Amino acid sequence: MPNHPGESKDAVAHYAPDSEALQAVRDELLEKISANGNLPALGSSVSRVVQLASSDDEAVRNLAHFIMSDVALTQKILRISNAACFRSHASSSPVTTISKAIFLLGFDTVKTCALGMLLVDRMPGSRAAGVRGELLHALSASMFGRELARRSQHRDAEEAAIAALFGNIGRLLVAAHDHTLYAEINALARQGMAPAKAARQVIGSGFETLAEIVMTAWDMPEMIVKAQAPLPAGALRPARNRQEWIQQVAAFSNAAAGMLAQADDVDAAGAALVALVARFGAALNLDQAKLGQMLVTVTEETNALAGQLQLAPVVPAASLPKPVQKDEAAALWRQLEGEDGALLGLPAEFLLQTADGEDPTQAGGRHASGKPHNARELLFAGVQDVTEMMASGRCKANDLIMLVLETIYRGMGFRFATVCLKDIKSNQFRARISLGENNAARQAGFAFSANPSRDLFHLALANEADLLISDAADAKIRDLIPAWHRALLPDARSFIVLPLVVQKKPLGLFYADRILPATEGVPPDETAMIKTLKGQVVAALNPR
């Protein structure tokens, strides 16, 4: 039998079809999966997020970049970040930036939620009932995995939540690509056949084979792929190593998610709860009280996440199963699975200062330039976030810069925003962090010499002058825009420059632009908040 790419010979031998007919069914299913054009894009996105490690200093920035490159994903993450069940922190202010979401909820929580959202939004056939049921199962399992990872002492424990999220990827793929086969497998399972055996009888292999094929093609970490392997039957002992622990968590999480899916059958779900403890209790340090608390938390968080993704919720917490007698457990084991003024030739009207008239702040809508009408509220929320981050005692300069950049970018409605820092070796100011349209290419080209020059950027740095260019086509400013900027950003019509100067030494600047003029200006309260945001970064960069 020919091997499918990514499938090991051992796996094929173990799941060998019983007949040529089954082999043909299995090969046809694999062909449908391989031919689906959406899966490579989904796999690429999933792989990028999965491989971000929380211990990497660049990870927070890269995760924020990835999320903000997708408007729909950004909105979903911000909404879930403001859900009551996710906001266990003391802050009363809303979460308005991805940077704050990562800071307050934690890198691993945001990463797990983002992966779940990607899976739901981009999985083929996600409107079909069977697919939606499997997607909800995957989300629920990931929440169980996250709860166990929180309590673990293992390094990079969040991998367990990711392994749990993909624990039913084989079933999900069958549901998405051949509903008839999926229905046949489920029918056999309802008759009492073990799901793995039912899959082998219908498609000639277990779900693990399909999972291995796809996850290997997606370049998923080997640790997560191996975690999908089945565990031995009966009560489990504590894991001997991290790999075995992740495997146990993935298996438990998917069994627990399956229990929630049948929670409307009170007797069956209650018995399943006891069987879960009997099988996984010793291995994962769980008893019925701990599992009961976990069920409430997972149910609330899964329902909040499902609501953002327009999936039917799992049962409400009040309907969660109650334990049954422990002596029933054994029989159930196998059923589970400025300044103002002109400075050194810089026209005063381009300094960041008060605009004439009041800004019509409102909850929604934008000015013609793209600036939100509620910019004041968004900037104020950013100031609160920065203050809270600095007061936490665990603030890193890179995280602070990212938060300020995102606040300015989102709060003022810019299309591209970046932070430039001085590179001593090359004697240049170079973009280091950026957000917005085509940000990677623009960041690569955003660099200019540190040698003094009579252009807008050097004048701002030399005078510590915060600038707002409302219309770059104005004759008074046109000649001050350097050639490199005109070549890189020829359509920039309005932009802002905020120099970062510490002890009279220019370290870099914030820059952000739009493609339309900003005739609405910047009111004094918004100006003050922008200056405050920049000032916090300057303070963080000051070695003192």
C-alpha positions, 0 to 999 in steps of 0.5 A: 500500500502506498504511503501518504506523505508524512505518514510513517510505515509503522503507522500504516502497518498498524492501521492497515485496511482489512480489504482493498475496498477499505484501502480505496475508501481511505485513499479517496478520503486522503485525496480529498484532504490533500486536494483542499486548497484551504488547508495549506493556508490554515496549516501555515498560520497554525504552524506560525502561531504554534512555534511561538515560544513564550520564553522567546523575547520576540514572541510577544511582539510576533504574536501581536503582529500576527493577530493584528494582521488579521482584522477579524482575528483582532476583533475576536481576541479583543472581545474575548479579552473583555469577557468576564470569565477571562478577566481575572485581573484587577483592572477595570478598564477595557482591553483595547489593544492586543498588547494589553490582552497578552500582558493581562491574560497571558501569552499562552491564553491569547495564543491558545484562543487565537489558534482555536479561532483560526481553526474555527474560521478557516476549517472547510465546511465549518457551517455543517453541524458535524464540523461545528460540533467537532470544532466546539469539542476542540475548543473545549478540550483546549480549555481543559488543557490550558487549565492543567497547564496552569497547574503544572510545573513542566517547562513550556506546559502550554504545549499541552493545551495545543495538543488538546486543541488538535486531539480530535483533528482526525475526526474533524477532518473526516467531518469536514471532507466526507460527511457520509463516512463521518456519519457511519463512524458515529453510528457504529460508536452509538451502537457501542463500538469504540470510536477507534475501532469504528474508524478502522472499520469504515475508513481502514485506519484510526483517526490518529493516522489522519492527524499524523499526516496533516499535522506533519504536513503543517510542520507541527512540533513532534511533541504535539504530534506524538501526544495524539497517540493512544494511551494504555487502557485502565487507570494511569500512573503519573507521567515519567516525562514531559512528553508522556504528561502532554499525552495524558493531558491531551487524552484527558482533555478530549475525554472531558470535552466529550463528557461536556458534549453529552451533559444533557444526559445527566446519568451518563455524564455523571458516570463519565465524570467519575470514570475520568477521575478513576482513569486520570486522577492519579496521573494528573492529581485530580479528584472530583472536587478539583474536576468540578471546579475545572468544569465550571471554569472551562464551561464558562470560558468555552461558552465565551469563546464559542459565542465569539465564533458563532458556535452553539454553547456547551451546557451552562455551568448550572447543568454540569454533571454531578458525580455518581458512586465510585464503584461504577467507575471501572465499568465506564473506563473504556467508554471515555475518551513642544513646545510651540513655535518654529525651531531651527527652521521647522514651521510652527504649524507642523508641531504637534499642538492644539487644533482649532475647534473641538473633536466630535468624540463618539463611540464609532465612526471615523474622520475622512482621514481614517482617524476614529471619532473616539480617539480620545477614549482609545488614547486614554485607555492606552495611557491607563494600560501603560501606567498599569503595566509599569506599576506591575513591576514586570514591565519590559521595555520591548513590551512597553514600546509595543503597547504604546505603538499599538495604542497610537496606531489603533487610537489614531487610525494610522495605516502604518506605524513603526518605532525606529532606534539608532543602530550604532554600528551602521550609524543609522536609525532603523525601524525595529517594530512596525504595524499595519499594511505591508509592514514587513516590507516598509519596516525593511526600507525604513532607515536613514543616516544618523548624520545631521541633515536638514530634513523633517526627521533630523529637525524633530530629533535635534529639537525634541519636537513632536510633529503632526504633518496634516498634509504632506503635499503642503508647500511648506513641508514638501521640501523637508521630506527626505528622498528615502521617505518619498521613495518608500512611502510616496502615498503618505499624506499625513503622518506623525513623528515623535522623537525619543531623546534621552539626556539630550541623545536621540535614540530613535522615534515613533512614526505613523502615517495615513494616505489621506490628509488629517484636516481634523487636527489633534485636540489638546487632550489627545496631544497630552495623552500622546506626549504622555505615552511617548514620555513613558517610553523615554522614561523606560529607556533612560538608564539613570 
